[in-house]
Amino acid sequence: MDNIIQNDIKKLFIIGAGASADAGIATSRNLFREVILEAIKNDDGFGLERKADLIIERLKKFYPNFKFSINDTWPDFEKYFDMVYNFNKAKDFISLDFNKDKELKGLVEGIDNDAMELLYWYLFTACWNWAGQRSNNYLKMFINKELNRIDDEIAVISLNYEWLFERIWLLSSKKVDEKFWGDRVEHANMPQIYNPQFEFPLFKPHGSANLIIVNKNDEIEITMPYGFSVNNNENRTSKLKINEFFEDWKVIDKEDDYKLCYCAVPIDSENSNFKTKLKDLIPGFIPPIGIKGAIGPDVLIKLLGEKTPKYNLLCKYIKNQLERSVQSIYGVKEEIWLVGTNLMIDPYLFDHVRLKKIINPSIKIKFISPEELDANKLVKELKEIEFYNGTLASYSDLIERKEEPKFKKITC
């Protein structure tokens, strides 16, 4: 895999939230509000609305100008988690009892657990329902044209917590051995592509919501709701024991008594039959406060005050993904595609792209986005880009009509 990363990449695709926007997954600017709205609308007795109400009360407390009905008054997740973290670190100097104040009780560990759980729930809800269906056509068109024709000479970095892009890529990739994968491909049960030992050139330096850390000795019975339906409120559950659900083929890594596992369905944190809450497990993605690039995963997890083996396992995985992402940036020969992201959400990776462009000025930077302002920001940093002004879905529509999408060269 290292040889592939260092020497044999013609094109590197960096995938951001904009790639999933046409599928109905909110981008970072609107994500927080959409998560809360969906939770209220789809409560179904799982306590989602109660969590949403607590978060809204916190927003009113922390943001004096906050208005539920006005989009511009909502912070994005990253800014909100930054604020929660900073507030928590100042608790020794604040005359508030975090355990007695109901709005503050969930903030004791420096993170809003309710907000994290709703974000986790939202990603699964979207991917199992509207986003999974809507993304199928346009992502497949794009992937078949731009990735699969040079399948052995590309790599993908996904900044997204969800897994829409890699699911479609996996289903259409020449790298998949059908005899080996069997119906795991059919149902997008795809743990091996997240395993650093498996030679599939996909890297997720921010982690992935379909990974979770569990105690390998647990045999608790859990209820896992999945397939939340916006249309008919259908909810399906199944009860499995952890040692039965997380079979060996789903284990990505292990350390001490913990396993990092692929999890195809969301863990239910509210059902009365559920004996271990989500917060006692660990979703396999890092809170947005670490994404800015100012602090790495090691420092982030230490700042959150966790030194347990389960966090060490998460730290190890994120660090591996980050290192491989950087390797792939420096291993690229011809083109770096920024698809639905200007990459400035992650200054650390962006700086490496900038350095790669300085070292190798012939590298083409291709940017797909409907945001012309973002293109202008990129040009100021990278001097020259090729810009497709439109969504990924519109790009795929042109492919379907057998028209060649046109990029405009912009220089500074």
C-alpha positions as CSV (number, residue, x, y, z in Angstrom):
1,M,0.0,0.0,0.0
2,D,2.8,2.4,0.8
3,N,4.2,1.9,-2.7
4,I,0.9,2.8,-4.2
5,I,0.6,5.9,-2.1
6,Q,4.1,7.2,-2.7
7,N,4.7,6.4,-6.4
8,D,1.7,5.4,-8.4
9,I,-1.2,7.9,-7.9
10,K,-2.2,9.8,-11.0
11,K,-5.3,11.5,-9.4
12,L,-6.2,12.2,-5.8
13,F,-9.8,13.0,-5.0
14,I,-10.6,14.9,-1.8
15,I,-14.3,14.6,-1.0
16,G,-16.2,17.1,1.1
17,A,-19.7,17.8,2.3
18,G,-20.7,19.4,-1.0
19,A,-20.5,16.0,-2.7
20,S,-23.4,14.8,-0.5
21,A,-25.4,18.0,-0.6
22,D,-27.5,16.9,-3.6
23,A,-28.4,13.7,-1.7
24,G,-30.0,15.8,1.0
25,I,-27.3,15.8,3.6
26,A,-26.9,19.3,5.0
27,T,-23.5,20.9,4.6
28,S,-21.6,22.3,7.5
29,R,-23.3,25.7,7.3
30,N,-26.7,24.3,7.9
31,L,-25.9,20.9,9.4
32,F,-26.6,21.8,13.1
33,R,-30.1,23.1,12.4
34,E,-31.0,20.2,10.1
35,V,-29.9,17.7,12.7
36,I,-32.1,19.3,15.3
37,L,-35.1,19.6,13.0
38,E,-34.9,16.0,11.9
39,A,-34.6,14.8,15.5
40,I,-37.8,16.7,16.4
41,K,-39.6,15.4,13.4
42,N,-38.6,11.8,13.7
43,D,-38.6,11.3,17.5
44,D,-40.6,8.0,17.4
45,G,-40.3,7.7,21.2
46,F,-36.5,7.4,21.2
47,G,-35.9,10.6,23.2
48,L,-34.6,12.5,20.3
49,E,-36.9,15.5,20.8
50,R,-35.9,15.8,24.5
51,K,-32.2,15.9,23.5
52,A,-33.0,18.5,20.8
53,D,-34.9,20.6,23.4
54,L,-31.9,20.6,25.7
55,I,-29.6,21.6,23.0
56,I,-31.9,24.5,22.0
57,E,-31.9,25.7,25.6
58,R,-28.1,25.6,25.6
59,L,-28.0,27.6,22.4
60,K,-30.3,30.2,23.9
61,K,-28.0,30.4,27.0
62,F,-24.7,30.6,25.1
63,Y,-25.9,32.8,22.1
64,P,-28.0,35.8,23.2
65,N,-29.1,36.5,19.6
66,F,-30.1,32.9,18.8
67,K,-33.5,32.5,17.1
68,F,-34.7,29.0,16.2
69,S,-36.4,30.2,13.1
70,I,-33.5,32.3,11.7
71,N,-30.8,30.3,10.0
72,D,-28.1,32.9,10.4
73,T,-28.3,32.8,14.2
74,W,-27.3,29.1,14.3
75,P,-23.7,28.3,14.9
76,D,-22.1,25.5,12.9
77,F,-21.2,22.3,14.7
78,E,-17.5,23.2,14.8
79,K,-18.0,26.6,16.4
80,Y,-20.5,25.2,18.9
81,F,-18.2,22.4,20.0
82,D,-15.4,24.9,20.3
83,M,-17.5,27.1,22.6
84,V,-18.6,24.1,24.7
85,Y,-15.1,22.9,25.1
86,N,-13.8,26.4,26.1
87,F,-16.7,26.8,28.5
88,N,-16.0,23.5,30.1
89,K,-12.4,24.3,30.6
90,A,-13.4,27.5,32.4
91,K,-15.8,25.7,34.8
92,D,-13.5,26.1,37.8
93,F,-13.9,29.8,37.5
94,I,-17.6,29.8,36.9
95,S,-20.1,29.8,39.7
96,L,-22.4,27.2,38.0
97,D,-23.1,23.7,39.1
98,F,-22.8,21.6,35.9
99,N,-24.5,18.6,37.6
100,K,-27.6,20.5,38.8
101,D,-28.2,22.8,35.8
102,K,-30.2,20.6,33.3
103,E,-28.9,22.6,30.3
104,L,-25.3,22.2,31.4
105,K,-25.3,18.6,32.7
106,G,-24.4,17.0,29.4
107,L,-21.3,19.2,29.0
108,V,-19.3,17.9,31.9
109,E,-16.7,16.1,29.7
110,G,-16.0,19.1,27.5
111,I,-18.3,18.0,24.7
112,D,-22.1,18.1,24.2
113,N,-22.9,14.5,24.3
114,D,-26.5,15.1,23.3
115,A,-25.4,17.0,20.2
116,M,-22.9,14.3,19.3
117,E,-25.5,11.6,19.6
118,L,-28.0,13.5,17.4
119,L,-25.3,14.1,14.8
120,Y,-24.5,10.3,14.9
121,W,-28.2,9.5,14.6
122,Y,-28.8,12.0,11.7
123,L,-25.9,10.6,9.6
124,F,-27.4,7.0,9.8
125,T,-30.9,8.3,9.3
126,A,-29.9,10.2,6.2
127,C,-27.7,7.4,4.7
128,W,-30.3,4.7,5.3
129,N,-33.1,6.8,3.8
130,W,-33.2,9.7,1.5
131,A,-29.5,10.3,1.0
132,G,-28.7,6.7,0.2
133,Q,-31.3,6.7,-2.5
134,R,-30.7,10.1,-4.0
135,S,-26.9,9.7,-4.2
136,N,-26.9,6.4,-6.0
137,N,-27.3,7.8,-9.6
138,Y,-25.2,10.9,-9.6
139,L,-22.3,9.5,-7.5
140,K,-22.2,6.4,-9.7
141,M,-22.0,8.5,-12.9
142,F,-19.1,10.5,-11.5
143,I,-17.2,7.6,-10.1
144,N,-17.5,5.5,-13.2
145,K,-16.2,8.3,-15.4
146,E,-13.5,9.8,-13.2
147,L,-12.3,7.1,-10.9
148,N,-13.0,3.6,-12.3
149,R,-11.2,4.1,-15.6
150,I,-7.9,4.4,-13.8
151,D,-8.9,2.4,-10.8
152,D,-5.4,1.3,-9.9
153,E,-3.9,4.8,-10.0
154,I,-6.2,6.9,-7.8
155,A,-6.7,7.5,-4.1
156,V,-9.6,9.1,-2.2
157,I,-9.6,11.2,1.0
158,S,-13.0,11.7,2.4
159,L,-13.6,14.4,5.0
160,N,-17.1,13.3,5.6
161,Y,-18.4,11.4,8.6
162,E,-21.0,9.6,6.3
163,W,-20.1,7.0,3.8
164,L,-22.1,7.7,0.6
165,F,-19.2,8.2,-1.7
166,E,-17.2,5.1,-0.7
167,R,-20.3,2.9,-0.7
168,I,-20.9,3.7,-4.4
169,W,-17.2,3.5,-5.2
170,L,-17.0,0.1,-3.5
171,L,-20.1,-1.2,-5.3
172,S,-18.7,-0.2,-8.7
173,S,-15.0,-0.7,-8.2
174,K,-12.9,-3.2,-10.1
175,K,-11.0,-3.9,-6.9
176,V,-13.8,-5.8,-5.4
177,D,-13.5,-9.6,-5.6
178,E,-17.1,-10.8,-5.6
179,K,-16.2,-14.2,-4.4
180,F,-14.6,-12.7,-1.4
181,W,-17.1,-10.0,-0.6
182,G,-20.3,-11.9,-1.4
183,D,-23.5,-10.2,-0.2
184,R,-21.5,-7.8,2.0
185,V,-21.1,-5.7,-1.2
186,E,-24.8,-6.0,-1.9
187,H,-25.6,-4.5,1.5
188,A,-22.6,-2.2,1.6
189,N,-21.2,-4.0,4.6
190,M,-17.7,-2.8,3.8
191,P,-15.4,-2.9,6.8
192,Q,-12.3,-4.0,4.9
193,I,-12.0,-0.7,3.0
194,Y,-11.5,1.1,6.4
195,N,-8.8,-1.4,7.5
196,P,-5.3,0.1,7.1
197,Q,-4.1,-3.5,6.2
198,F,-6.5,-3.8,3.3
199,E,-5.3,-2.3,0.0
200,F,-8.2,0.0,-0.8
201,P,-6.9,3.6,-1.3
202,L,-9.5,5.3,0.8
203,F,-8.6,7.5,3.8
204,K,-10.9,9.2,6.3
205,P,-8.8,11.5,8.5
206,H,-11.8,12.7,10.4
207,G,-13.1,9.2,11.0
208,S,-16.4,7.6,10.0
209,A,-19.7,7.3,11.8
210,N,-20.1,3.7,10.8
211,L,-17.1,2.8,13.0
212,I,-17.5,2.3,16.7
213,I,-15.3,1.1,19.6
214,V,-16.7,-1.6,21.8
215,N,-15.4,-3.8,24.6
216,K,-14.6,-7.1,23.0
217,N,-15.8,-9.1,26.1
218,D,-19.2,-7.5,26.2
219,E,-22.2,-9.8,25.7
220,I,-24.9,-7.2,26.3
221,E,-28.1,-7.3,24.4
222,I,-28.6,-4.2,22.3
223,T,-31.4,-2.8,20.2
224,M,-30.4,-1.2,17.0
225,P,-32.9,0.9,15.1
226,Y,-32.3,1.3,11.5
227,G,-34.0,2.3,8.3
228,F,-35.7,5.4,9.9
229,S,-38.3,6.4,7.3
230,V,-39.3,10.1,6.9
231,N,-42.4,9.1,4.9
232,N,-44.1,6.4,7.0
233,N,-42.2,6.6,10.4
234,E,-41.3,2.9,10.0
235,N,-38.8,1.7,12.6
236,R,-37.2,-1.7,12.5
237,T,-35.2,-3.1,15.4
238,S,-33.1,-6.2,16.0
239,K,-31.5,-7.5,19.1
240,L,-28.0,-8.9,19.0
241,K,-25.2,-9.4,21.4
242,I,-22.0,-7.5,20.8
243,N,-19.9,-10.6,20.4
244,E,-22.4,-11.9,17.8
245,F,-22.8,-8.6,15.9
246,F,-19.2,-7.6,15.7
247,E,-17.8,-10.8,14.1
248,D,-14.1,-11.0,13.3
249,W,-14.5,-9.8,9.7
250,K,-15.9,-6.5,11.0
251,V,-13.0,-5.8,13.3
252,I,-10.7,-3.1,12.0
253,D,-8.3,-3.0,14.9
254,K,-8.1,-4.1,18.6
255,E,-6.2,-3.1,21.7
256,D,-6.4,-4.5,25.2
257,D,-10.1,-5.3,25.7
258,Y,-11.4,-3.0,22.9
259,K,-12.2,-3.4,19.3
260,L,-12.6,-0.8,16.6
261,C,-15.5,-2.3,14.5
262,Y,-17.5,-1.6,11.4
263,C,-21.1,-1.0,12.4
264,A,-23.7,-1.0,9.6
265,V,-26.6,0.2,11.8
266,P,-26.8,3.0,14.5
267,I,-26.6,2.1,18.2
268,D,-29.8,3.1,20.0
269,S,-28.9,5.2,23.1
270,E,-32.4,5.6,24.5
271,N,-34.3,2.3,24.2
272,S,-35.1,0.8,27.6
273,N,-33.7,-2.5,26.6
274,F,-30.4,-1.0,25.7
275,K,-28.0,-1.7,28.6
276,T,-25.0,0.3,27.3
277,K,-25.5,3.8,26.1
278,L,-23.9,5.3,23.1
279,K,-21.7,7.5,25.2
280,D,-20.3,4.4,26.9
281,L,-19.2,3.1,23.4
282,I,-17.2,5.4,21.2
283,P,-18.3,6.5,17.7
284,G,-15.3,6.3,15.3
285,F,-15.1,10.0,14.5
286,I,-13.5,12.9,16.2
287,P,-15.5,15.9,17.4
288,P,-15.3,18.9,15.0
289,I,-13.1,20.8,17.4
290,G,-10.2,18.7,16.1
291,I,-10.9,19.2,12.4
292,K,-9.5,22.7,12.1
293,G,-6.0,21.3,12.0
294,A,-4.7,23.4,14.8
295,I,-4.5,20.4,17.0
296,G,-3.9,16.8,16.0
297,P,-5.9,13.8,17.2
298,D,-3.4,12.9,19.9
299,V,-3.6,16.3,21.5
300,L,-7.4,16.5,20.9
301,I,-8.1,13.3,22.8
302,K,-5.8,14.4,25.7
303,L,-7.6,17.7,25.8
304,L,-10.9,15.9,26.1
305,G,-9.5,14.3,29.2
306,E,-9.7,10.7,28.0
307,K,-6.7,8.3,28.4
308,T,-8.5,5.0,28.3
309,P,-7.6,2.2,25.8
310,K,-10.7,2.8,23.8
311,Y,-9.6,6.4,23.1
312,N,-6.1,5.2,22.4
313,L,-7.6,3.0,19.7
314,L,-9.5,5.9,18.1
315,C,-6.4,8.0,18.3
316,K,-4.3,5.3,16.6
317,Y,-6.9,5.0,13.8
318,I,-7.3,8.7,13.1
319,K,-3.5,9.2,13.2
320,N,-3.0,6.4,10.7
321,Q,-5.7,7.9,8.4
322,L,-4.2,11.3,8.6
323,E,-0.6,10.1,7.9
324,R,-1.9,8.1,4.8
325,S,-3.8,11.1,3.6
326,V,-0.7,13.3,3.7
327,Q,1.3,10.5,2.0
328,S,-1.2,10.4,-0.8
329,I,-1.0,14.2,-1.3
330,Y,2.7,14.0,-1.8
331,G,2.4,10.9,-4.0
332,V,0.2,12.4,-6.6
333,K,1.6,12.8,-10.1
334,E,-1.0,14.7,-12.1
335,E,-4.2,16.0,-10.5
336,I,-5.7,16.8,-7.1
337,W,-9.5,17.1,-7.3
338,L,-11.4,19.0,-4.6
339,V,-15.0,17.8,-4.8
340,G,-17.5,19.7,-2.7
341,T,-14.8,21.2,-0.5
342,N,-12.3,24.0,-0.7
343,L,-10.4,22.0,2.0
344,M,-10.1,25.1,4.2
345,I,-12.1,23.3,6.9
346,D,-8.9,21.3,7.5
347,P,-6.0,23.8,7.4
348,Y,-3.5,20.9,8.1
349,L,-4.3,19.0,4.9
350,F,-4.8,22.2,3.0
351,D,-1.2,23.3,3.8
352,H,0.1,20.0,2.5
353,V,-1.8,20.5,-0.8
354,R,-0.4,24.0,-1.0
355,L,3.2,22.7,-0.4
356,K,2.6,19.9,-3.0
357,K,1.7,22.6,-5.5
358,I,4.8,24.6,-4.7
359,I,7.0,21.5,-5.0
360,N,5.4,20.4,-8.2
361,P,3.8,23.4,-10.0
362,S,2.6,21.2,-12.8
363,I,0.0,19.5,-10.6
364,K,-3.5,20.4,-11.6
365,I,-6.0,21.4,-9.0
366,K,-9.5,20.7,-10.1
367,F,-12.3,22.2,-8.0
368,I,-16.0,21.2,-8.3
369,S,-18.4,23.5,-6.4
370,P,-21.3,25.9,-7.0
371,E,-19.5,28.4,-4.8
372,E,-17.5,30.9,-7.0
373,L,-16.4,32.7,-3.8
374,D,-14.7,29.5,-2.7
375,A,-12.9,29.2,-6.0
376,N,-11.6,32.8,-5.7
377,K,-10.3,32.0,-2.2
378,L,-8.5,28.9,-3.6
379,V,-6.9,30.8,-6.4
380,K,-5.4,33.3,-3.9
381,E,-3.8,30.4,-2.1
382,L,-2.8,28.1,-4.9
383,K,-2.3,30.6,-7.8
384,E,-4.0,28.5,-10.4
385,I,-7.0,26.1,-10.4
386,E,-9.5,24.6,-12.9
387,F,-13.0,25.4,-11.7
388,Y,-16.3,23.6,-12.5
389,N,-19.0,26.0,-11.3
390,G,-21.8,23.6,-10.3
391,T,-22.8,20.8,-8.1
392,L,-21.6,17.2,-8.4
393,A,-25.1,16.2,-9.5
394,S,-25.0,18.7,-12.3
395,Y,-21.6,17.5,-13.3
396,S,-23.0,13.9,-13.4
397,D,-26.0,15.1,-15.5
398,L,-23.7,16.2,-18.2
399,I,-21.9,12.9,-18.1
400,E,-25.3,11.1,-18.4
401,R,-26.1,13.3,-21.5
402,K,-22.7,12.4,-22.9
403,E,-21.5,16.0,-22.6
404,E,-18.0,16.8,-21.3
405,P,-18.2,19.0,-18.1
406,K,-16.2,22.2,-18.7
407,F,-13.6,23.5,-16.3
408,K,-12.6,27.1,-16.3
409,K,-8.9,27.9,-15.6
410,I,-8.6,30.7,-13.1
411,T,-5.2,32.2,-12.2
412,C,-4.0,34.8,-9.8
